[in-house]
């Protein structure tokens, strides 16, 4: 059983994946952190899960948040505004 | 309390925004901070910058920061604007303006906004150097933003 979610990439993660967003098939009941680990392996992300923040549907979330079909997941590398 | 936050893809018009302050009769203190693009960072010559933003969440988080500052320091007005896209040396990247009854809260509240913005708001800076290289700077990271 799989669900389709949207994933957004920013900054170093966008560079590493070569895209700013994509649709990703995940196993039902997967957590945000599990999806990050899968994508980190696929794209060779230079950051570990402990170094990024997670957002689900444009709000900060915990890495253990479970995902459902249609969710938008975003990974937030260390910020550097200002 | 008046809160005005935004991410802009066009140059910040600081002088215009100074004229556009709300009239708040019981506020005697006005403090503003502008952050400009500097031509050097960590000893490397910087030619220009590009800011990338997660607009939806950046605006939400910026609003939370501004609201916290207003509540904590009793500010009547907080404006916080940040640029995205390509910026040249000397251009303003960020503008914070606050109004309060007295100067102390205005200084402290303005400082709070810019400090929290740098620590929490999903905005990323890519620097382009005079040796032809570029990199995403990672000076700030805070999983558990300090709220004091």
Backbone of each chain as ProteinMPNN parsed JSONL, in Angstrom:
{"seq_chain_A": "XXXXXXXXXXXXXXXXXXXXXXXXXXXXXXXXXXXXXXXXXXXXXXXXXXXXXXXXXXXXXXXXXXXXXXXXXXXXXXXXXX", "coords_chain_A": {"N_chain_A": [[0.856, -1.196, 0.0], [0.718, 2.058, -1.03], [1.288, 5.612, -0.814], [0.95, 8.773, -2.42], [2.923, 11.594, -2.113], [3.816, 15.084, -2.056], [7.025, 16.503, -2.368], [9.148, 19.071, -1.292], [12.128, 20.834, -2.018], [14.839, 22.754, -0.752], [17.511, 25.142, -1.135], [20.632, 23.745, -0.244], [19.621, 21.193, -0.436], [17.969, 21.269, -2.605], [19.833, 21.732, -4.6], [21.234, 19.309, -4.378], [19.318, 17.383, -5.062], [18.577, 18.247, -7.497], [16.18, 19.342, -8.184], [13.229, 21.309, -7.445], [10.864, 20.4, -6.488], [8.896, 17.403, -6.212], [6.801, 14.544, -6.93], [6.412, 11.872, -4.726], [6.392, 8.415, -4.081], [5.398, 6.829, -1.212], [5.541, 4.441, 1.472], [2.52, 3.476, 3.037], [1.846, 5.02, 6.112], [4.386, 5.884, 6.555], [6.897, 7.889, 8.138], [7.824, 11.401, 8.277], [10.539, 11.648, 8.764], [11.478, 9.134, 8.003], [11.026, 9.238, 5.278], [12.765, 11.274, 4.633], [15.246, 10.036, 5.134], [15.223, 8.042, 3.179], [15.261, 9.609, 0.843], [17.584, 11.011, 1.223], [19.461, 9.078, 0.882], [18.975, 8.41, -1.772], [19.66, 10.77, -3.138], [22.022, 11.621, -2.051], [22.185, 13.538, 0.031], [23.793, 16.239, 1.754], [23.292, 16.593, 4.413], [22.342, 15.341, 7.599], [19.399, 13.821, 9.106], [19.105, 14.972, 11.618], [20.017, 17.486, 11.226], [18.263, 18.959, 9.76], [15.104, 20.705, 9.567], [11.644, 19.799, 9.57], [8.762, 20.23, 7.561], [5.267, 19.924, 7.236], [2.687, 20.265, 5.032], [3.075, 23.057, 4.896], [3.672, 23.804, 7.522], [5.673, 23.724, 10.461], [6.804, 20.558, 11.597], [7.123, 17.479, 13.478], [9.816, 15.122, 13.062], [8.812, 12.562, 13.37], [6.265, 12.633, 12.488], [3.485, 11.152, 10.9], [2.749, 10.469, 7.489], [0.21, 11.274, 5.08], [-1.653, 10.465, 2.107], [-1.335, 12.928, -0.396], [-0.202, 14.868, 1.183], [2.083, 17.633, 1.588], [5.454, 17.653, 1.873], [8.247, 19.169, 3.314], [11.738, 19.844, 3.508], [13.945, 21.486, 5.624], [16.857, 23.016, 5.439], [19.637, 24.241, 7.492], [18.963, 27.586, 8.294], [19.622, 30.83, 6.793], [18.946, 33.534, 6.686], [18.598, 37.176, 6.693]], "CA_chain_A": [[0.0, 0.0, 0.0], [1.55, 3.256, -1.141], [0.64, 6.918, -0.925], [1.746, 9.757, -3.137], [3.042, 12.89, -1.449], [4.686, 16.042, -2.74], [8.196, 16.874, -1.562], [9.811, 20.314, -1.738], [13.546, 20.926, -1.634], [15.374, 24.115, -0.736], [18.942, 25.411, -0.906], [21.566, 22.649, -0.534], [18.881, 19.977, -0.778], [17.51, 21.471, -3.995], [21.012, 21.486, -5.443], [21.592, 17.882, -4.359], [18.305, 16.579, -5.759], [18.443, 18.774, -8.849], [14.798, 19.759, -8.445], [12.657, 22.039, -6.315], [9.775, 19.599, -5.917], [8.531, 16.206, -6.978], [5.861, 13.617, -6.317], [7.15, 10.705, -4.247], [5.589, 7.303, -3.559], [5.909, 6.354, 0.077], [4.725, 3.401, 2.073], [1.496, 3.994, 3.945], [2.306, 5.06, 7.486], [5.777, 6.341, 6.671], [7.065, 9.174, 8.824], [8.601, 12.404, 7.55], [11.946, 11.325, 8.927], [11.792, 7.952, 7.176], [11.078, 9.69, 3.88], [14.021, 12.02, 4.472], [16.36, 9.089, 5.063], [15.164, 7.392, 1.865], [15.664, 10.572, -0.192], [18.979, 11.364, 1.482], [20.259, 8.014, 0.265], [18.797, 8.503, -3.224], [20.286, 11.961, -3.725], [23.279, 11.957, -1.399], [22.075, 14.822, 0.747], [24.953, 16.492, 2.617], [22.833, 16.85, 5.781], [21.607, 14.272, 8.254], [18.05, 14.195, 9.567], [19.188, 15.827, 12.81], [20.447, 18.836, 10.82], [17.201, 19.656, 9.029], [13.761, 20.73, 10.148], [10.642, 19.206, 8.69], [7.458, 20.895, 7.507], [4.207, 19.193, 6.543], [1.609, 21.179, 4.615], [3.494, 24.431, 5.176], [3.799, 24.094, 8.942], [6.703, 22.903, 11.077], [6.297, 19.293, 12.127], [8.178, 16.623, 14.038], [10.247, 14.094, 12.105], [8.048, 11.321, 13.5], [4.891, 12.792, 11.981], [3.124, 10.201, 9.849], [2.284, 11.162, 6.29], [-0.927, 10.691, 4.374], [-1.672, 10.81, 0.681], [-1.647, 14.325, -0.699], [0.577, 15.801, 2.009], [3.292, 18.257, 1.052], [6.536, 17.536, 2.85], [9.398, 20.011, 2.967], [12.895, 19.716, 4.386], [14.465, 22.829, 5.817], [18.252, 23.036, 5.874], [19.942, 25.371, 8.361], [18.539, 28.821, 7.622], [20.674, 31.852, 6.755], [18.392, 34.824, 6.276], [19.12, 38.374, 7.334]], "C_chain_A": [[0.893, 1.248, 0.0], [0.689, 4.511, -1.218], [1.56, 7.827, -1.726], [1.735, 11.07, -2.363], [3.895, 13.806, -2.33], [5.834, 16.385, -1.802], [8.823, 18.12, -2.161], [11.225, 20.359, -1.183], [14.014, 22.367, -1.704], [16.896, 24.097, -0.574], [19.809, 24.19, -1.213], [20.83, 21.377, -0.952], [18.311, 20.069, -2.191], [18.67, 21.221, -4.954], [21.321, 19.989, -5.534], [20.598, 17.037, -5.151], [18.151, 17.022, -7.211], [17.029, 19.193, -9.194], [14.244, 20.493, -7.23], [11.456, 21.316, -5.712], [9.557, 18.371, -6.785], [7.461, 15.434, -6.214], [6.647, 12.366, -5.934], [6.157, 9.668, -3.723], [6.2, 6.848, -2.244], [5.001, 5.251, 0.601], [3.713, 4.02, 3.017], [2.039, 3.949, 5.368], [3.747, 5.483, 7.656], [5.819, 7.682, 7.397], [7.898, 10.118, 7.955], [10.087, 12.075, 7.606], [12.37, 10.127, 8.094], [11.901, 8.341, 5.704], [12.371, 10.471, 3.647], [15.201, 11.054, 4.296], [16.412, 8.395, 3.706], [15.7, 8.34, 0.784], [17.124, 10.986, -0.02], [19.904, 10.339, 0.835], [20.191, 8.122, -1.26], [19.643, 9.625, -3.822], [21.635, 12.33, -3.099], [23.239, 13.308, -0.709], [23.267, 15.007, 1.685], [24.574, 16.719, 4.084], [22.109, 15.633, 6.327], [20.249, 14.771, 8.737], [18.104, 15.148, 10.758], [19.569, 17.272, 12.457], [19.383, 19.601, 10.055], [15.941, 19.739, 9.892], [12.794, 20.236, 9.084], [9.399, 20.087, 8.711], [6.491, 20.002, 6.737], [3.074, 20.171, 6.285], [1.863, 22.602, 5.119], [3.426, 24.801, 6.65], [4.873, 23.181, 9.517], [6.079, 21.667, 11.708], [7.463, 18.523, 12.725], [8.568, 15.568, 13.005], [9.44, 12.801, 12.214], [6.595, 11.466, 13.047], [4.636, 11.823, 10.829], [2.484, 10.952, 8.694], [1.063, 10.466, 5.707], [-0.93, 11.189, 2.935], [-2.047, 12.271, 0.495], [-0.905, 15.332, 0.157], [1.711, 16.421, 1.195], [4.333, 18.287, 2.158], [7.686, 18.424, 2.387], [10.501, 19.792, 3.987], [13.612, 21.049, 4.425], [15.901, 22.752, 6.324], [18.482, 24.204, 6.834], [19.693, 26.693, 7.628], [19.654, 29.861, 7.707], [20.139, 33.177, 6.238], [19.042, 35.983, 7.022], [20.306, 38.943, 6.598]], "O_chain_A": [[1.704, 1.456, 0.903], [-0.471, 4.473, -1.628], [2.781, 7.672, -1.713], [0.677, 11.589, -2.006], [4.599, 13.348, -3.229], [5.642, 16.538, -0.596], [9.008, 18.219, -3.374], [11.481, 19.976, -0.041], [13.633, 23.111, -2.607], [17.477, 23.191, 0.023], [19.74, 23.65, -2.317], [21.353, 20.578, -1.73], [18.188, 19.06, -2.886], [18.505, 20.576, -5.989], [21.628, 19.467, -6.606], [20.987, 16.087, -5.831], [17.657, 16.268, -8.05], [16.706, 19.382, -10.367], [14.736, 20.317, -6.116], [11.072, 21.579, -4.572], [9.982, 18.318, -7.94], [7.248, 15.643, -5.02], [7.449, 11.862, -6.721], [5.207, 10.001, -3.014], [7.385, 6.522, -2.181], [3.837, 5.15, 0.214], [4.02, 4.983, 3.72], [2.625, 2.948, 5.781], [4.282, 5.451, 8.764], [4.904, 8.497, 7.286], [8.583, 9.69, 7.025], [10.801, 12.209, 6.612], [13.472, 10.096, 7.546], [12.759, 7.837, 4.979], [12.997, 10.347, 2.595], [16.042, 11.239, 3.417], [17.488, 8.182, 3.146], [16.485, 7.939, -0.075], [17.815, 11.274, -0.997], [20.97, 10.671, 0.317], [21.195, 7.954, -1.953], [20.263, 9.459, -4.873], [22.309, 13.248, -3.567], [24.153, 14.12, -0.854], [23.704, 14.058, 2.335], [25.442, 17.006, 4.908], [21.357, 14.971, 5.61], [19.985, 15.973, 8.773], [17.254, 16.028, 10.893], [19.456, 18.17, 13.292], [19.577, 20.773, 9.733], [15.746, 18.951, 10.818], [13.078, 20.253, 7.887], [9.028, 20.626, 9.754], [6.849, 19.405, 5.722], [2.569, 20.819, 7.202], [0.983, 23.249, 5.688], [3.161, 25.951, 7.001], [4.987, 22.019, 9.127], [4.986, 21.715, 12.271], [8.628, 18.86, 12.514], [7.75, 15.169, 12.176], [9.385, 12.025, 11.26], [5.794, 10.544, 13.2], [5.448, 11.689, 9.913], [1.772, 11.938, 8.89], [0.9, 9.251, 5.82], [-0.298, 12.19, 2.598], [-2.959, 12.782, 1.144], [-0.968, 16.532, -0.11], [2.225, 15.822, 0.25], [4.123, 18.862, 3.226], [8.049, 18.425, 1.211], [10.241, 19.583, 5.171], [13.857, 21.666, 3.388], [16.136, 22.458, 7.496], [17.615, 25.067, 6.974], [20.148, 26.892, 6.501], [20.521, 29.787, 8.578], [20.795, 33.859, 5.45], [19.917, 35.791, 7.867], [20.863, 39.958, 7.015]]}, "seq_chain_B": "XXXXXXXXXXXXXXXXXXXXXXXXXXXXXXXXXXXXXXXXXXXXXXXXXXXXXXXXXXXXXXXXXXXXXXXXXXXXXXXXXXXXXXXXXXXXXXXXXXXXXXXXXXXXXXXXXXXXXXXXXXXXXXXXXXXXXXXXXXXXXXXXXXXX", "coords_chain_B": {"N_chain_B": [[-2.295, 46.142, 18.057], [-0.147, 46.379, 15.31], [0.831, 44.454, 12.62], [3.054, 43.79, 10.028], [4.225, 41.873, 7.624], [6.364, 40.459, 5.124], [7.637, 38.75, 2.203], [9.658, 39.884, -0.321], [10.109, 40.217, -3.856], [11.162, 42.309, -5.148], [13.222, 45.331, -5.009], [13.689, 46.597, -1.657], [12.122, 49.45, -0.527], [13.367, 51.54, 1.389], [13.264, 54.244, 2.271], [10.775, 55.057, 1.432], [9.213, 53.321, 2.919], [9.769, 54.235, 5.422], [8.419, 56.661, 5.412], [5.92, 55.668, 5.345], [5.045, 54.841, 7.823], [2.67, 53.909, 10.365], [0.529, 56.278, 12.007], [0.862, 56.559, 15.329], [-0.239, 57.745, 18.145], [0.539, 57.538, 20.848], [3.086, 56.577, 20.812], [6.461, 57.066, 21.235], [8.855, 56.075, 20.485], [10.846, 55.032, 17.81], [12.432, 52.534, 16.061], [14.572, 51.245, 13.601], [15.93, 48.597, 11.631], [18.167, 47.87, 9.081], [19.445, 45.408, 6.99], [22.212, 45.13, 4.947], [23.703, 44.04, 1.84], [26.903, 42.76, 2.048], [30.328, 43.109, 0.984], [32.122, 41.211, 1.713], [32.743, 38.113, 3.345], [33.576, 35.973, 5.929], [36.221, 36.417, 5.203], [36.271, 36.108, 2.463], [35.898, 37.532, -0.779], [32.842, 38.867, -1.759], [30.638, 38.858, -4.461], [27.932, 38.98, -5.162], [24.606, 38.049, -4.027], [22.213, 35.399, -3.641], [18.971, 34.976, -2.509], [16.967, 32.39, -1.325], [13.677, 31.381, -0.619], [11.231, 29.834, 1.454], [8.349, 30.504, 0.81], [5.61, 30.28, 1.795], [5.821, 29.23, 4.419], [7.765, 30.885, 5.454], [6.555, 33.405, 5.611], [4.55, 32.875, 7.465], [6.11, 32.203, 9.736], [7.578, 34.49, 10.089], [5.552, 36.231, 10.741], [4.817, 35.131, 13.195], [7.156, 35.63, 14.675], [7.176, 38.454, 14.663], [4.801, 38.984, 16.004], [5.282, 37.819, 18.492], [7.344, 39.519, 19.332], [5.987, 41.945, 19.502], [4.152, 41.386, 21.529], [5.828, 40.671, 23.655], [7.444, 42.927, 24.066], [5.727, 45.003, 24.083], [5.108, 46.403, 21.712], [3.669, 48.681, 19.381], [3.636, 48.575, 16.684], [4.968, 46.499, 14.201], [7.04, 45.96, 11.53], [8.324, 43.708, 9.186], [10.282, 42.938, 6.591], [11.61, 40.85, 4.054], [13.941, 40.206, 1.475], [13.898, 38.258, -1.582], [15.561, 36.349, -4.169], [17.968, 37.668, -6.563], [20.554, 39.702, -5.273], [22.52, 42.66, -5.161], [25.74, 44.012, -4.099], [25.464, 46.153, -1.307], [22.726, 46.455, -1.446], [19.596, 46.536, 0.339], [18.67, 43.734, 2.245], [17.01, 43.001, 4.251], [14.519, 44.443, 6.316], [13.529, 45.908, 9.308], [11.112, 47.46, 11.242], [10.014, 49.152, 14.107], [7.584, 50.423, 16.395], [7.164, 51.945, 19.524], [6.176, 52.837, 22.903], [8.319, 53.895, 24.413], [11.927, 54.295, 24.04], [13.488, 52.103, 24.902], [12.042, 49.623, 24.716], [11.658, 49.67, 22.017], [14.249, 49.443, 20.874], [14.959, 46.919, 21.956], [12.897, 45.265, 21.031], [13.152, 45.451, 18.26], [15.656, 44.312, 17.905], [15.095, 41.739, 18.79], [13.382, 40.819, 16.77], [15.039, 40.774, 14.423], [17.054, 39.023, 15.25], [15.638, 36.636, 15.795], [14.494, 36.178, 13.326], [16.77, 35.555, 11.805], [17.434, 33.155, 12.977], [15.265, 31.422, 12.7], [13.491, 31.716, 10.481], [12.551, 30.343, 7.372], [14.729, 30.964, 5.175], [17.286, 31.215, 2.802], [20.676, 31.877, 2.015], [22.725, 32.323, -0.73], [26.035, 32.712, -1.513], [28.067, 34.37, -3.903], [31.319, 34.288, -4.938], [34.374, 36.217, -5.459], [36.281, 34.578, -6.496], [35.096, 32.95, -8.23], [33.692, 30.849, -7.159], [30.835, 29.515, -5.32], [28.547, 29.381, -2.534], [26.114, 27.96, -0.283], [25.462, 29.613, 2.613], [25.914, 28.695, 5.982], [25.547, 29.743, 8.645], [23.8, 29.934, 10.69], [21.843, 27.968, 12.749], [19.193, 26.487, 14.391], [17.499, 24.29, 16.103], [15.825, 24.444, 18.226], [14.606, 27.167, 18.801], [15.789, 29.79, 20.759], [13.895, 31.428, 23.109], [14.19, 33.663, 24.581]], "CA_chain_B": [[-0.951, 45.935, 17.527], [-0.137, 46.281, 13.85], [1.918, 43.59, 12.149], [3.153, 43.833, 8.568], [5.39, 41.083, 7.238], [6.314, 40.038, 3.72], [8.83, 38.405, 1.419], [9.543, 40.68, -1.553], [11.067, 39.9, -4.921], [11.619, 43.589, -5.697], [14.024, 46.071, -4.01], [13.006, 47.205, -0.515], [12.178, 50.911, -0.632], [13.455, 51.879, 2.808], [12.829, 55.615, 2.53], [9.321, 55.07, 1.252], [8.617, 52.609, 4.047], [9.898, 55.13, 6.578], [7.311, 57.632, 5.323], [4.657, 54.932, 5.397], [4.758, 54.35, 9.179], [1.36, 54.319, 10.87], [0.529, 57.314, 13.046], [0.437, 56.005, 16.619], [-0.034, 58.961, 18.931], [1.184, 57.327, 22.153], [4.404, 55.966, 20.611], [7.538, 58.029, 21.067], [10.082, 55.415, 20.059], [10.89, 54.359, 16.509], [13.738, 51.958, 15.745], [14.589, 50.438, 12.379], [17.171, 47.921, 11.269], [18.296, 47.418, 7.695], [20.622, 44.596, 6.703], [22.65, 45.347, 3.563], [24.631, 43.04, 1.308], [28.285, 43.135, 2.322], [31.196, 42.57, -0.075], [33.093, 40.249, 2.249], [32.213, 37.232, 4.387], [34.599, 35.001, 6.325], [37.468, 36.696, 4.509], [36.181, 35.932, 1.015], [35.234, 38.617, -1.489], [31.509, 38.486, -2.224], [30.2, 39.668, -5.609], [26.481, 39.142, -5.087], [23.921, 37.011, -3.258], [20.849, 35.019, -4.006], [18.17, 34.46, -1.398], [15.861, 31.493, -1.636], [12.745, 31.409, 0.51], [10.052, 28.958, 1.484], [7.459, 31.651, 1.02], [4.416, 30.039, 2.616], [6.194, 29.059, 5.818], [8.554, 32.051, 5.886], [5.631, 34.477, 5.995], [3.92, 32.464, 8.737], [7.068, 32.255, 10.846], [7.904, 35.902, 10.282], [4.419, 36.809, 11.477], [4.912, 34.674, 14.586], [8.256, 36.369, 15.296], [6.751, 39.842, 14.855], [3.751, 39.001, 17.025], [5.979, 37.572, 19.765], [8.067, 40.744, 19.699], [5.002, 42.955, 19.886], [3.581, 41.017, 22.834], [6.859, 40.647, 24.673], [8.023, 44.251, 24.323], [4.683, 46.019, 24.064], [5.247, 47.231, 20.518], [2.401, 49.001, 18.727], [3.775, 48.307, 15.254], [6.165, 45.783, 13.754], [7.12, 45.608, 10.108], [9.52, 42.921, 8.876], [10.296, 42.551, 5.179], [12.855, 40.233, 3.601], [14.044, 40.033, 0.024], [14.348, 37.007, -2.185], [16.121, 36.558, -5.498], [19.352, 38.124, -6.688], [20.845, 41.017, -4.695], [23.871, 43.157, -5.404], [26.389, 44.613, -2.935], [24.871, 47.405, -0.847], [21.257, 46.437, -1.448], [18.981, 46.038, 1.57], [18.099, 42.389, 2.182], [16.009, 42.862, 5.307], [14.13, 45.691, 6.969], [12.652, 45.76, 10.475], [10.729, 48.745, 11.832], [9.099, 48.983, 15.237], [7.137, 51.605, 17.139], [6.742, 51.655, 20.896], [5.999, 54.039, 23.712], [9.627, 54.43, 24.784], [13.028, 53.8, 23.208], [14.046, 50.826, 25.358], [11.312, 48.504, 24.11], [11.828, 49.737, 20.564], [15.541, 48.825, 20.567], [14.942, 45.496, 22.304], [11.953, 44.566, 20.153], [13.738, 45.4, 16.913], [16.735, 43.324, 18.001], [14.464, 40.422, 18.891], [12.851, 40.431, 15.458], [16.094, 40.409, 13.475], [17.748, 37.835, 15.756], [14.79, 35.458, 15.612], [14.39, 35.975, 11.874], [17.98, 34.872, 11.341], [17.521, 31.819, 13.565], [14.078, 30.574, 12.537], [12.649, 31.879, 9.29], [13.159, 29.555, 6.291], [15.34, 31.781, 4.125], [18.667, 30.746, 2.599], [21.534, 32.821, 1.316], [23.83, 31.737, -1.497], [27.023, 33.75, -1.808], [28.888, 34.184, -5.096], [32.59, 34.892, -4.552], [35.186, 36.787, -6.543], [37.159, 33.553, -7.078], [34.286, 32.143, -9.136], [32.945, 29.804, -6.452], [29.631, 29.972, -4.622], [28.111, 28.403, -1.538], [25.049, 28.27, 0.66], [26.078, 29.865, 3.912], [25.209, 27.986, 7.062], [26.04, 30.303, 9.903], [22.79, 29.893, 11.745], [20.892, 26.864, 12.771], [18.684, 26.352, 15.742], [16.303, 23.454, 16.105], [14.958, 24.823, 19.336], [14.917, 28.592, 18.92], [15.794, 30.374, 22.097], [12.777, 32.364, 23.103], [14.392, 34.708, 25.58]], "C_chain_B": [[-1.041, 45.72, 16.019], [1.088, 45.478, 13.424], [1.894, 43.589, 10.625], [4.41, 43.069, 8.169], [5.241, 40.641, 5.792], [7.686, 39.581, 3.241], [8.651, 39.107, 0.073], [10.548, 40.218, -2.598], [11.555, 41.159, -5.643], [12.376, 44.365, -4.608], [13.17, 46.667, -2.89], [13.205, 48.716, -0.589], [12.172, 51.491, 0.784], [12.923, 53.285, 3.105], [11.308, 55.735, 2.428], [8.623, 54.417, 2.44], [8.742, 53.422, 5.335], [8.761, 56.154, 6.582], [5.97, 56.968, 5.555], [4.358, 54.36, 6.789], [3.361, 54.772, 9.602], [1.509, 55.423, 11.918], [-0.009, 56.692, 14.328], [0.776, 57.057, 17.67], [0.702, 58.723, 20.254], [2.546, 56.646, 22.028], [5.464, 57.028, 20.356], [8.814, 57.423, 20.54], [9.922, 54.74, 18.714], [12.301, 53.846, 16.302], [13.601, 51.113, 14.488], [15.948, 49.779, 12.223], [17.1, 47.561, 9.802], [19.553, 46.583, 7.597], [20.965, 44.729, 5.234], [23.632, 44.263, 3.13], [26.06, 43.57, 1.397], [29.21, 42.465, 1.292], [32.253, 41.591, 0.44], [32.402, 39.403, 3.308], [33.234, 36.141, 4.665], [35.867, 35.17, 5.49], [37.42, 36.525, 2.999], [35.424, 37.104, 0.394], [33.914, 38.138, -2.064], [31.089, 39.435, -3.351], [28.713, 39.967, -5.571], [25.898, 37.977, -4.303], [22.636, 36.608, -3.958], [20.164, 34.463, -2.768], [17.088, 33.56, -1.949], [14.96, 31.453, -0.405], [11.685, 30.325, 0.343], [8.896, 29.894, 1.834], [6.33, 31.386, 2.014], [4.779, 29.982, 4.103], [6.999, 30.257, 6.333], [7.627, 33.179, 6.346], [4.936, 34.135, 7.32], [4.87, 32.653, 9.916], [7.465, 33.707, 11.145], [6.782, 36.601, 11.058], [4.452, 36.383, 12.946], [6.012, 35.439, 15.323], [7.814, 37.799, 15.621], [5.705, 39.948, 15.963], [4.352, 38.758, 18.409], [6.667, 38.847, 20.252], [7.091, 41.803, 20.197], [4.443, 42.666, 21.276], [4.623, 41.139, 23.94], [7.343, 42.038, 25.06], [6.985, 45.371, 24.269], [4.779, 46.951, 22.87], [3.875, 47.476, 19.88], [2.435, 48.615, 17.254], [5.07, 47.55, 14.996], [6.038, 45.519, 12.264], [8.419, 44.837, 9.896], [9.407, 42.428, 7.445], [11.644, 41.908, 4.864], [12.81, 40.059, 2.092], [14.242, 38.571, -0.341], [14.863, 37.321, -3.583], [17.534, 37.096, -5.433], [19.527, 39.525, -6.111], [22.306, 41.385, -4.926], [24.423, 43.778, -4.114], [25.72, 45.959, -2.596], [23.358, 47.419, -0.807], [20.722, 45.976, -0.094], [18.335, 44.671, 1.357], [16.949, 42.235, 3.159], [15.765, 44.223, 5.941], [13.202, 45.367, 8.134], [12.373, 47.154, 11.015], [9.787, 48.474, 12.998], [8.778, 50.344, 15.856], [6.728, 51.169, 18.536], [6.669, 52.951, 21.68], [7.334, 54.713, 24.01], [10.737, 53.728, 23.999], [13.512, 52.41, 23.589], [13.374, 49.635, 24.692], [11.508, 48.489, 22.604], [13.155, 49.089, 20.156], [15.48, 47.312, 20.794], [14.054, 44.695, 21.358], [12.503, 44.423, 18.746], [14.835, 44.339, 16.872], [16.175, 41.905, 18.048], [14.004, 39.941, 17.516], [13.982, 39.991, 14.527], [16.836, 39.154, 13.952], [16.935, 36.56, 15.511], [14.6, 35.14, 14.132], [15.58, 35.154, 11.381], [18.047, 33.43, 11.831], [16.418, 30.881, 13.086], [13.393, 30.611, 11.194], [13.315, 31.182, 8.091], [13.541, 30.388, 5.065], [16.794, 31.33, 4.027], [19.408, 31.686, 1.675], [22.614, 32.057, 0.567], [24.768, 32.867, -1.884], [27.826, 33.372, -3.05], [30.17, 34.98, -4.893], [33.394, 35.363, -5.765], [36.202, 35.785, -7.102], [36.364, 32.592, -7.969], [33.482, 31.044, -8.461], [31.68, 30.399, -5.84], [29.292, 28.95, -3.554], [26.921, 28.922, -0.751], [25.703, 28.479, 2.012], [25.246, 29.182, 4.986], [25.711, 28.458, 8.409], [25.074, 30.072, 11.042], [21.966, 28.636, 11.625], [20.461, 26.662, 14.204], [17.401, 25.546, 15.7], [15.307, 23.904, 17.157], [15.199, 26.294, 19.633], [14.774, 29.089, 20.353], [14.764, 31.487, 22.135], [12.989, 33.512, 24.083], [15.053, 35.936, 24.976]], "O_chain_B": [[-1.894, 44.982, 15.526], [2.218, 45.778, 13.811], [0.842, 43.411, 10.01], [5.525, 43.557, 8.353], [4.128, 40.471, 5.296], [8.726, 39.96, 3.779], [7.626, 38.946, -0.59], [11.685, 39.874, -2.278], [12.277, 41.07, -6.636], [12.198, 44.093, -3.42], [12.075, 47.175, -3.132], [14.333, 49.195, -0.7], [11.128, 51.878, 1.309], [12.209, 53.483, 4.088], [10.658, 56.415, 3.223], [7.587, 54.889, 2.908], [7.908, 53.302, 6.232], [8.21, 56.473, 7.636], [4.996, 57.628, 5.918], [3.504, 53.484, 6.92], [2.905, 55.859, 9.248], [2.513, 55.481, 12.628], [-1.186, 56.341, 14.411], [1.938, 57.233, 18.035], [1.411, 59.608, 20.732], [3.101, 56.186, 23.026], [5.381, 57.79, 19.393], [9.751, 58.138, 20.185], [8.985, 53.972, 18.498], [13.261, 54.614, 16.357], [12.638, 50.363, 14.33], [16.975, 50.326, 12.625], [16.101, 47.015, 9.331], [20.614, 46.996, 8.065], [20.126, 44.476, 4.368], [24.304, 43.65, 3.959], [26.383, 44.651, 0.905], [28.905, 41.382, 0.791], [33.157, 41.192, -0.295], [31.579, 39.904, 4.074], [33.7, 35.466, 3.747], [36.508, 34.188, 5.117], [38.416, 36.77, 2.319], [34.448, 37.603, 0.955], [33.862, 37.131, -2.769], [31.173, 40.656, -3.213], [28.282, 41.071, -5.905], [26.608, 37.033, -3.958], [22.06, 37.358, -4.746], [20.699, 33.599, -2.073], [16.386, 33.904, -2.9], [15.446, 31.488, 0.725], [11.306, 29.962, -0.771], [8.524, 30.046, 2.997], [6.117, 32.156, 2.951], [4.124, 30.607, 4.936], [6.921, 30.599, 7.512], [7.891, 33.83, 7.357], [4.76, 34.996, 8.181], [4.491, 33.19, 10.956], [7.66, 34.089, 12.299], [7.035, 37.448, 11.915], [4.151, 37.18, 13.834], [5.82, 35.85, 16.468], [8.051, 38.292, 16.724], [5.725, 40.886, 16.76], [3.974, 39.414, 19.38], [6.583, 39.205, 21.427], [7.346, 42.474, 21.197], [4.28, 43.571, 22.094], [4.335, 41.646, 25.024], [7.62, 42.304, 26.23], [7.326, 46.547, 24.395], [4.556, 48.154, 23.0], [3.029, 46.583, 19.848], [1.395, 48.36, 16.647], [6.129, 47.913, 15.507], [5.061, 44.933, 11.799], [9.481, 45.251, 10.362], [8.55, 41.605, 7.124], [12.685, 42.358, 5.341], [11.755, 39.795, 1.516], [14.687, 37.76, 0.471], [14.636, 38.408, -4.115], [18.212, 37.001, -4.41], [18.749, 40.429, -6.416], [23.197, 40.536, -4.891], [23.68, 44.037, -3.167], [25.452, 46.779, -3.474], [22.764, 48.308, -0.196], [21.326, 45.119, 0.552], [17.561, 44.472, 0.42], [16.031, 41.446, 2.938], [16.676, 45.039, 6.083], [12.216, 44.647, 7.975], [13.297, 47.94, 11.22], [8.869, 47.661, 12.885], [9.587, 51.271, 15.837], [6.04, 50.164, 18.715], [7.047, 54.016, 21.193], [7.474, 55.93, 23.882], [10.507, 52.694, 23.372], [13.9, 51.623, 22.725], [14.044, 48.747, 24.167], [11.522, 47.426, 21.983], [13.2, 48.292, 19.219], [15.892, 46.527, 19.94], [14.407, 43.594, 20.937], [12.334, 43.381, 18.112], [14.927, 43.566, 15.919], [16.713, 40.991, 17.425], [14.219, 38.785, 17.151], [13.886, 38.933, 13.905], [17.207, 38.312, 13.135], [17.471, 35.541, 15.076], [14.553, 33.975, 13.739], [15.418, 34.186, 10.638], [18.648, 32.578, 11.177], [16.613, 29.665, 13.066], [12.769, 29.627, 10.798], [14.497, 31.401, 7.824], [12.802, 30.497, 4.087], [17.451, 31.092, 5.041], [18.864, 32.213, 0.704], [23.331, 31.245, 1.151], [24.358, 33.85, -2.501], [28.214, 32.217, -3.231], [30.128, 36.195, -4.698], [33.141, 34.977, -6.906], [36.906, 36.09, -8.064], [36.878, 31.562, -8.406], [32.677, 30.377, -9.11], [31.48, 31.614, -5.84], [29.695, 27.79, -3.645], [26.735, 30.125, -0.572], [26.422, 27.607, 2.5], [24.02, 29.111, 4.891], [26.231, 27.679, 9.207], [25.465, 30.02, 12.208], [21.463, 28.288, 10.557], [21.284, 26.667, 15.12], [16.347, 26.051, 15.313], [14.096, 23.757, 16.991], [15.899, 26.64, 20.585], [13.783, 28.837, 21.039], [14.768, 32.381, 21.288], [12.052, 34.254, 24.378], [15.296, 36.916, 25.681]]}, "name": "protein", "num_of_chains": 2, "seq": "XXXXXXXXXXXXXXXXXXXXXXXXXXXXXXXXXXXXXXXXXXXXXXXXXXXXXXXXXXXXXXXXXXXXXXXXXXXXXXXXXXXXXXXXXXXXXXXXXXXXXXXXXXXXXXXXXXXXXXXXXXXXXXXXXXXXXXXXXXXXXXXXXXXXXXXXXXXXXXXXXXXXXXXXXXXXXXXXXXXXXXXXXXXXXXXXXXXXXXXXXXXXXXXXXXXXXXXXXXXXXXXXXXXXXX"}
